[in-house]
Amino acid sequence: MILKSPDPIRGLEDPTQKIIGKQKYRFNGRKERERFKLCWSARSVVYPELVMKQRPNAQYEPVQLLSFLTYAALTNDFVNDAAENYPLPEDEAPHPNTVFYRTKKLSVDEILDQFNSAMERIIEVAREKGALEGKLDLAIDLTDWRYYGDTY
């Protein structure tokens, strides 16, 4: 069940409630749309800095896997839950096991190097566009949330 503002012109000013399974999520629709737009537009800057270890004949391109991971992060879901809500037909979306398999091929150092490279590129592009002029309030939130479930 998704509750939306009845007026499509005004947009989603009222909080949106989304129930998935037994979990209830609340979103401010406008902020959610802006966050999605920002992240999807940043793909052209960030994705080239990220490398997924896979062979050339892999079923999914790295961009597809990274888009799936981006969607999971934006919806605050684990990969398994995000797979159920991913806005592509089931046969076109990567299976969670595929995503786990590809990410497990990366070492912690490789992931950190790619993260740092992507952050440097974001800052570089922001400087080029003049977004870092003057005083700034900047917040970076990193979560060290370990997964203690079954490993494959």
SULUR-V204603 format. One record per helix or strand. SS is the DSSP state (a for helix, b for strand). FROM is the first residue (numbers start at 1). LEN is the number of residues. If there is no record, write none. Layout:
SS|FROM|LEN, SS|FROM|LEN
This chain:
b|2|1, b|15|6, b|23|6, a|29|21, a|62|13, a|79|7, a|96|9, a|108|21
